[in-house]
Amino acid sequence: MRQFFLVMACLLLAACSRGPDVNTLEADVKARLQQVFGSQLQLSELQRRGSATDSLAPADSERLIVYFDAELQLQQAYDFSAWDSPGAASLLSVLGAGPRGISGILSGGNQAGDRLRAHGSLIYQRQGDSWQALVAQGFSQAQQPRDNQNDNSQLITAISTALHLAPGGTSEQTRQIIQDEVLAALGNIQGRLSRLENGYALAGGPAYGQYSRFADAYSRLLQPQQIKLSTLLTDGGLDNLRLLRAGKVQLALSQSDTAYQALHGQGLFARDGADTQLRALASLYPEPVHVLVRADGPQRIADLRGKRVNLGLPGSASRDTALAVLAAHGLQVSDLASSSELDLQNALTALRDGQLDALLQVIGTPADTISAASDALDLRLLALEPAAIAALQSSRPGTFAFTLAAGSYPRQSQAVTTLAVSSLLLTEQTLTNREAQQLLNLLFSPGAQWLSLGSVQGSQLSARQPLAAIGIPLHPGALQILKDVPAGMP
């Protein structure tokens, strides 16, 4: 028995020791930090924590995921929530860490000498007798059911029976229709019950998306103060604005350009009319336009003419912005070989399988689905033309020029100029000033640990961020909290 355990221990030790040695790993981590953060962030300690075979590696290659623990030290004061420099999102990408894999980042900024701790990983590929670092392991959000998303199969079956359908519905399409309606009804019920119990209902987004994860993190942040915040699964920002206007929720998340359209009854909201009661509580984090191609794909957005391009889900806020981006570059849908309506995950799969040439998506950085896809696919971000950015800023209030910092994604060695919108926390004028101030004081609390709460985007929150790109009026209660609002605010 002792010999058996000795053999197993040796095998485990051999497995853990595969790949580059600790000196090579340390040099590669230092080089990655230097490329993105320069001399501002230094690696002070690193421990190798073993390795595992990369299950996504091509059949003809040998790849390993090498895990490590690292301690980093800031050489000068640094604000990881700043939008115009590499922040927590870039650090996650550089180190191949998940949101809970980094500790020590402080809301409101860090000081010189502060130490950060990280649990990260790099992917290596064997090159002859040596190992070459490829990318940081892309983080993929664990697909665990949320507390308020239980199995609704019994309810769907019961409704099918009540409608005299075959057990479980006559087809997958039938079941999907029933499931969509059940989730919408449950959201409405939850919102009404939440307000009845003196709480707030927040329209988030699709399950496992950035909006829903931020909403869940915000809810947990408020719990110690005995503030009940019920987060609702929705179809996203467009749906959220309509739920807010209908009085089914008190708070909602959406894009700044889409909120402007809702306020004025334009674009996607032309049939709805102007929502004159809509107000912003805060600008949360930037959502840049991502134009993604394969490494050997088109070089400029103009080169998308005659290509197969995914523009996003029909009726979505992201798709509306994507169409405007194409138009600003002189392209219409009719100029494309084909335009698809896939969600981001399926679009990345189609890009990988050669069924697409490009995709456009408006999403916060880093989008974990993009980071994870970069493990197996060499992706490249296309820059928007300066003239197109200027035209979009003039024609679409709520948009602003933005730079995706180097290192935001694996293999992204250069900064990329693009357009962005703000993710907004929205409400109606019916919310009292006292309620608005209480919610914002906690939202921008210096002690808020957004990464540990599970939201990468939350780490970009700062009451000091410019608010001129919001595009809609601030709630009066917010004006008293965010005292440094630029004079150009509407």
Protein Blocks (a to p, Z undefined) as FASTA:
>chain_A
ZZmmmmmmmmmmmmmmgcjdfklmmmmmmmmmmmmnommbccfbdcdebjaddfkbcfkb
ccdddddddddddfbdcdfkbfkbccfklmmmmnopafklpghiaghiaaehiacddddd
dddddehjaccdfbdcdddddddddfklccfklmmmmmmmmnopaehijbfklmmmmmmm
mmmmmmmmmmmmmmmnopacddfbdehiaklmmmmmmmmmmmmnopacdddddebjklmm
mmmmnopafbdcddfklmmmmmnopajlmmnopafkbccfbdfbdcdddddddfklcfbf
klmgopacdebjehiaklmmmmmmmmmnopafklpmbdcdbdfklmmmmmmnopafbdcd
ddddddfklmmmmmmpccddddddfklmmmmmmmmghiacddddehkaghiabccddddd
dddddddfklcfklmmmmmmmmmgmklcfklnopaklmmgcfkbcfklnopacdfklmmm
mmmbcfkbZZ
